[in-house]
Amino acid sequence: MINSKGRTALTSAAILAMGLLLVPAIGQADPRSHMRKVIEEKGDAVIRVEIVQNIKQSYQGQQYEQERKSEVNGFFVSEDGLLVTTLSTADQGQFYSSFTEGEDSLVTQVRAAKYILADNTEIPAAIVLRDTDRDIVFFKPLEERDEPYVHFELTETDHPKILEETFTLARMSRIARRTLLGMSGEIQGVITRPRAYYIPHGELGSSGTGTPMFNSTGELIGMGATYLFPGGRSAVGEQDESMLFIITPIIDILDILEDAMEATPEATFEEDFEEEETAEPEEEDAY
């Protein structure tokens, strides 16, 4: 028989045991809290880059030429404004060349580029390094500024695991005033050869390419990108997908980071840039 003192002792021991079991759970930080800290400290490192391209296309024996303006996501990786994004979106000739054959071709030239910072400051920029194999491109600013750029410090991280929670940050388009967009998902697959890349939850792809990707503890693990099967659909098979949204591992960016820091800007034609069309929209009346 257990007396009242015994029951009290058992109850106290049970409460203590339950408390010890709960300590690790209470001590674990919500992955979103890590990302909120990243947003607070590094959100301005994610920006939009506006690019003007001259496009020459051959199609069924005819030549066409046009100028196209677009915006892409990118993020700073140094305090002096070195920025990384995907080559296939920054220079669209890289993307279309994988789908054109024979006489049909598309040649592009980046005529001008500029950063649109979080506060809508605009700074002329230029490509300094292209890596067509990894689909990576680096930009540098063409103007100096007194204050350093908010940026991500790149360090090698472990491969994420399947079903590990993943986050990304992006800037929305001009219509949404380029506000910061946060999205979450999970790693659905890890490809290790011939080159490593990660397959994230499909919804993360809606953030666009050139976006920084983070693991559940807020570490930068890579960049949102698009994998294009060499040769396109004709090579991979008519019934298969020839394009896949992926995460390019951080090690691929680190491999060429030093070269990018030492590279000089490509020639641009910034005098042709039309400034008035790129500003933030004026205040509209509410619907």
Sequence and secondary structure as in RCSB ss.txt:
>XXXX:A:sequence
MINSKGRTALTSAAILAMGLLLVPAIGQADPRSHMRKVIEEKGDAVIRVEIVQNIKQSYQGQQYEQERKSEVNGF
FVSEDGLLVTTLSTADQGQFYSSFTEGEDSLVTQVRAAKYILADNTEIPAAIVLRDTDRDIVFFKPLEERDEPYV
HFELTETDHPKILEETFTLARMSRIARRTLLGMSGEIQGVITRPRAYYIPHGELGSSGTGTPMFNSTGELIGMGA
TYLFPGGRSAVGEQDESMLFIITPIIDILDILEDAMEATPEATFEEDFEEEETAEPEEEDAY
>XXXX:A:secstr
   HHHHHHHHHHHHHHHHHHHHHHHHS  HHHHHHHHHHHHGGGEEEEEEEEEEEEEETTEEEEEEEEEEEEEE
E STT  EEE HHHHSTHHHHTTT  TT EEEEEEEEEEEE TT  EEEEEEEEEETTTTEEEEEESS  SS   
           TT EEEEEEE  GGGTT EEEEEEEEEEEE SSS EEEE GGGGGG SS EEE TTS EEEEEE
EEE TTTHHHH TTS SEEEEEEEHHHHHHHHHHHHH       GGG  GGGTS        
